[in-house]
Amino acid sequence: VIVDDVCTTGGSTITAIEATRDAGMTVAGVLCLVDREQGGRLNIERVLAEIPSPRDIPFHSVYTATDVRRAHLAHLALNK
């Protein structure tokens, strides 16, 4: 599983996917802690879809930029 802290364009995650495959390993999935919602997820999912696999290789994010903004605004409102 490829794990990345923040996915923006997906470039570093895609580089990790390619390096993993070049080393002869199988990519079972991708986990991103925060999807910044700037196209990275789509770019990563395109690359994952091109990998020959008996099943879809999933992309999961723990949070999105929207989630982080919403939590930040809620925190600010509680601490006025």
Secondary structure, DSSP 4 states (H G I P E B T S, - for coil): -EEEEEESSSHHHHHHHHHHHHTTPPP--EEEEEE-SSSHHHHHHHHHHHS--SSPPPEEEEEEHHHHHHHHHHHHHHT-
